[in-house]
Amino acid sequence: MSEDVKLRTMEGFTKGVNLGGWISQFDKYDKEHFDTFITKKDIDYIASLGFDHVRVPVDYVLFEEEDGTPKEDGFHYLDNCRAWCAENNLKMLMDLHECYGYSFDPLKDVDREKFFYDDALQARFLNLWKRIAEHFKAYQDQMAFEPLNEVVLMEVAEAWNKVAAEYIKTVRAICPDIYLVIGGVCYSNVQSVPLLDLPMDDKVVYNFHCYEPFIFTHQGAYWVENMPSDFRTTYPKTLAEYRRDGADLAENLAGAIFKEGIGEIGDPFFEDIFAPAIEKAAKDNACLYCGEYGAIDIADPESRLNWMRDIHKAFHRHNIGFALWNYKEKDFGLVDESFAKVADRFIEIL
């Protein structure tokens, strides 16, 4: 039974927060935004709250022009962040949120299959990661790398395993001791972890994202297809109620609430949906990490807190590291006004 399983700990990456919206998913390429959105003061504050790491999404456009010409902007901001983290005894996970030729972003009209079968796109992806690995190879004890955020399509699962295996080989030649954090398909859904088939070592980590039940965590989200902007719900409700409300969502977004054998909402729900990933990690002696989880800022604050309390029970019970989405803005901000009423109690849950 997964309830009895305690996994290996991803040392130094047990409780973190995402810096989304800074050098990834920004409105425009704006130096003033990059210089002011996250500063040393933010990292100091994150450390004061008891977090032990930050996950830093960054897009390829900070590292290279569209024609592939290298540039250094991304390294400048990541170097600053790493130094600020070091001053606060924090670790830093660098996540390539978009690469040339691939984006998970539902608001971008891109071919989400092509990258996984295109040798030229993969070569450019691996060459970028060689640059990143060379740049940070002196900081393997402080950092972790995540090759690519949220592979969307189920049908590329086998192709993604091949790309990820080549990524591991490429980065390990430069950084033999750094944590490599790799998620599965279907937006890194936790139930896709068993589909990962990777060359394993002690620092290859299985990654997943969890926004279940999606109809609660993304209620009213403007970017979700078939989601009414005025839809509101609370947590907890019954599984039947969430199934009814989520019936119009696409299958890849509706999530685990429609799976057979899922327990009632609450602690049993997260145990059930995490169980296959926990069993896969235990079998492979791998650490398990939840790189994103959270509930949208228009949700009722008490309901958000109830949801956080339940998901953290499973994290703590099984030694699953985690990084909250998000520190600031992006409709999920920890420090934004909408979460202020319960933020102190959330920090206690950590």
C-alpha positions in Angstrom: 0.0 0.0 0.0 1.3 3.4 -0.9 0.2 4.7 2.6 3.2 2.9 4.1 5.8 4.1 1.5 8.4 6.7 2.5 10.5 7.6 -0.5 14.1 8.9 -0.6 14.3 12.6 0.0 15.4 15.1 -2.6 17.8 16.8 -0.2 17.4 20.5 0.0 14.3 20.5 -2.3 11.6 19.6 0.2 9.5 22.8 0.3 9.8 25.4 -2.4 8.0 28.1 -4.3 7.9 29.0 -8.0 9.1 32.3 -9.4 6.8 32.1 -12.4 6.1 35.2 -14.4 9.6 36.6 -14.0 11.8 35.4 -16.8 9.1 33.1 -18.2 5.5 33.7 -19.1 6.1 37.5 -19.1 3.9 39.9 -21.1 6.8 41.2 -23.1 10.6 41.1 -23.2 11.2 44.0 -20.9 14.4 44.6 -19.0 12.7 46.8 -16.4 10.3 43.9 -15.6 13.2 41.4 -15.3 15.2 43.8 -13.1 12.3 44.5 -10.7 9.8 41.6 -10.6 12.1 39.4 -8.4 14.9 41.0 -6.4 17.1 40.0 -3.5 14.4 41.3 -1.1 12.0 38.6 -2.5 14.5 35.8 -2.0 15.2 37.0 1.5 11.5 37.0 2.3 11.0 33.5 0.8 13.7 32.2 3.1 12.1 33.9 6.1 8.9 31.9 5.4 10.7 28.6 5.8 11.1 27.5 2.2 14.3 25.7 1.3 14.4 26.3 -2.5 12.9 28.2 -5.4 11.9 26.8 -8.8 12.8 29.3 -11.5 11.1 29.0 -14.8 13.0 30.5 -17.7 12.2 30.7 -21.4 14.7 30.0 -24.2 14.4 33.6 -25.5 16.5 34.7 -22.5 19.3 32.5 -23.8 19.1 32.7 -27.6 17.7 34.7 -30.5 15.1 33.1 -32.7 17.8 32.3 -35.2 19.8 30.5 -32.5 22.4 33.2 -31.8 23.4 32.9 -28.2 22.8 35.7 -25.7 23.6 36.0 -22.0 20.5 37.7 -20.5 19.1 34.5 -19.0 22.4 33.7 -17.2 22.6 37.3 -15.8 19.2 36.9 -14.0 19.8 33.3 -13.0 23.3 34.1 -11.6 21.8 36.9 -9.5 19.1 34.6 -8.2 21.5 31.8 -7.4 23.7 34.2 -5.5 20.8 35.6 -3.5 19.7 32.0 -2.7 23.2 31.1 -1.6 23.2 34.0 0.9 20.0 32.5 2.3 21.0 28.8 2.2 18.4 28.1 -0.4 18.7 25.7 -3.3 17.6 26.6 -6.8 15.9 24.5 -9.5 16.2 25.9 -13.0 13.3 24.9 -15.2 13.3 25.5 -19.0 9.7 26.5 -19.3 9.8 26.8 -23.1 12.4 25.7 -25.7 12.7 26.7 -29.3 10.0 24.7 -31.1 7.9 23.7 -28.1 5.6 25.3 -25.6 3.0 23.9 -23.3 1.1 27.2 -23.1 -2.5 26.8 -24.2 -2.6 30.4 -25.3 0.1 29.8 -27.9 -0.7 28.3 -31.3 2.2 25.8 -31.7 2.6 22.2 -32.9 3.0 20.3 -29.6 4.1 17.1 -31.3 6.8 18.2 -33.8 9.6 18.8 -31.3 9.6 15.2 -30.2 10.3 13.8 -33.7 12.5 16.6 -35.1 16.3 16.0 -34.9 17.2 19.6 -35.6 14.9 21.0 -32.8 16.3 18.4 -30.4 19.9 19.2 -31.3 19.2 22.9 -30.6 17.6 21.9 -27.3 20.5 19.8 -26.2 23.1 22.4 -27.3 21.3 25.0 -25.1 21.4 22.6 -22.2 25.1 22.1 -22.7 25.6 25.8 -22.4 23.5 25.9 -19.2 25.3 22.9 -17.7 28.8 24.3 -18.4 27.7 27.7 -16.9 26.5 26.2 -13.6 28.7 23.1 -13.3 30.5 24.6 -10.2 27.1 24.8 -8.4 25.9 21.2 -8.6 25.4 21.0 -4.8 23.1 24.0 -4.9 21.1 23.6 -8.1 18.8 21.2 -9.9 17.8 21.2 -13.6 14.5 20.5 -15.2 14.8 19.9 -19.0 11.3 21.0 -20.2 8.1 22.0 -18.6 4.9 20.1 -19.1 4.9 17.8 -22.1 1.3 18.0 -23.2 0.4 15.1 -25.5 0.0 11.5 -24.3 0.9 10.2 -27.7 4.5 11.5 -27.4 5.3 9.5 -24.2 7.7 7.1 -25.8 9.4 9.8 -27.9 9.7 12.0 -24.8 11.5 9.1 -23.0 14.1 9.0 -25.8 14.6 12.8 -25.7 14.9 12.8 -21.9 17.4 9.9 -22.0 19.6 11.8 -24.4 19.2 14.9 -22.2 20.4 12.9 -19.2 23.4 11.6 -21.1 24.3 15.1 -22.3 24.0 16.8 -19.0 25.6 14.0 -17.0 28.8 14.4 -19.1 29.1 17.9 -17.7 27.3 17.8 -14.3 27.5 14.2 -12.9 26.1 15.1 -9.5 23.3 17.5 -10.1 19.6 16.6 -9.6 17.8 16.2 -12.9 14.0 16.6 -12.4 11.9 15.0 -15.2 8.2 14.8 -15.6 5.9 12.8 -17.8 3.2 13.6 -20.3 -0.3 15.1 -20.0 1.0 18.3 -18.5 3.2 16.3 -16.1 0.1 14.7 -14.7 1.0 12.6 -11.6 -0.6 9.6 -13.2 1.8 9.7 -16.1 4.9 9.1 -13.9 4.7 5.3 -14.5 5.2 5.9 -18.2 8.6 7.4 -17.6 11.4 5.0 -18.8 14.7 6.7 -18.1 18.4 5.8 -17.5 18.3 6.1 -13.7 20.9 7.2 -11.2 20.6 8.5 -7.6 19.9 12.0 -8.8 17.3 11.5 -11.5 14.1 12.6 -9.9 10.5 11.9 -11.0 8.5 15.1 -11.3 4.8 15.8 -11.5 2.4 18.7 -11.3 -0.9 18.5 -9.4 -3.9 20.8 -9.8 -6.5 18.2 -8.9 -9.4 18.5 -8.8 -8.8 20.8 -11.8 -12.4 22.1 -11.8 -11.6 23.5 -8.3 -8.0 24.8 -8.8 -8.8 26.4 -12.1 -12.3 27.6 -11.6 -13.1 30.5 -13.8 -9.7 30.4 -15.5 -9.8 32.4 -18.7 -7.2 30.2 -20.5 -9.1 26.9 -19.9 -11.3 25.8 -22.8 -14.9 25.3 -21.8 -14.4 26.9 -18.4 -17.1 29.5 -17.7 -15.4 32.7 -16.5 -18.1 33.1 -13.7 -17.9 29.5 -12.5 -17.1 29.2 -8.8 -16.9 26.2 -6.5 -15.5 25.3 -3.0 -13.3 22.6 -1.5 -14.1 20.1 -0.3 -17.1 18.8 -2.2 -18.0 15.3 -3.2 -16.4 13.5 -6.1 -19.8 13.3 -7.7 -20.2 17.1 -7.6 -16.8 17.7 -9.1 -17.5 15.2 -11.8 -20.7 16.9 -12.7 -19.1 20.4 -12.8 -16.1 19.2 -14.8 -18.0 17.2 -17.3 -17.5 19.7 -20.1 -13.7 20.0 -19.7 -11.4 18.3 -22.2 -10.4 14.8 -21.0 -6.7 15.8 -20.6 -7.8 18.7 -18.3 -10.7 17.1 -16.4 -8.1 15.0 -14.6 -8.2 12.1 -12.2 -11.7 12.7 -10.8 -13.0 10.6 -13.7 -10.6 7.7 -13.1 -12.0 4.4 -11.8 -11.3 3.5 -8.2 -10.5 7.0 -7.0 -11.4 7.6 -3.3 -13.6 10.4 -2.0 -12.3 13.9 -2.0 -9.9 14.7 0.9 -6.9 12.8 2.1 -7.9 9.5 0.4 -8.2 11.3 -2.9 -4.6 12.4 -3.0 -3.4 9.0 -1.7 -5.2 7.3 -4.6 -4.1 9.6 -7.4 -0.5 9.7 -6.1 -0.3 5.9 -5.6 1.0 4.8 -9.0 3.7 7.5 -9.0 4.8 6.5 -5.5 5.0 2.9 -6.4 7.0 3.7 -9.6 9.4 5.9 -7.6 9.8 3.2 -4.8 10.4 0.5 -7.4 13.1 2.6 -9.1 14.5 4.0 -5.8 13.9 7.5 -7.1 12.9 10.7 -5.3 9.5 12.1 -6.2 8.9 15.8 -6.6 5.8 18.0 -7.3 7.1 20.9 -9.2 3.8 22.8 -9.3 0.6 22.8 -7.3 -1.8 25.5 -6.3 -5.3 26.9 -6.5 -6.4 30.0 -8.5 -6.6 33.3 -6.6 -10.4 33.7 -7.3 -11.1 30.6 -5.3 -12.5 31.1 -1.8 -9.4 31.6 0.5 -10.7 29.1 3.1 -11.2 26.5 0.4 -7.7 27.1 -0.9 -6.4 26.5 2.6 -8.4 23.3 3.0 -7.0 22.0 -0.4 -3.5 22.9 0.6 -3.9 21.1 3.9 -5.0 17.9 2.2 -2.4 17.8 -0.5 0.4 18.5 2.0 -0.6 15.5 4.1 0.3 13.2 1.2 3.5 15.2 0.4 4.8 14.9 4.0 3.6 11.3 4.4 5.7 10.1 1.5 8.7 12.5 1.5 7.5 14.2 -1.7 9.3 17.5 -2.3 7.1 20.3 -3.6 7.1 23.8 -5.0 4.0 26.0 -4.8 2.7 27.7 -7.9 3.3 30.7 -7.5 5.1 33.3 -5.4 3.8 36.3 -7.1 0.9 37.0 -9.6 0.1 34.5 -12.5 -3.4 34.2 -10.9 -1.9 32.0 -8.1 0.3 34.3 -6.0 1.2 33.5 -2.4 1.9 37.2 -1.6 -1.0 38.6 -3.5 -3.9 40.2 -1.7 -6.4 37.4 -2.3 -4.3 34.9 -0.3 -3.4 37.3 2.5 -6.2 36.2 4.8 -4.9 32.6 5.0 -1.2 33.0 4.1 0.0 32.7 7.7 -1.9 29.4 8.2 -0.6 28.1 4.9 3.0 28.7 6.1 2.2 26.6 9.2 1.1 23.8 6.9 4.6 23.8 5.3 
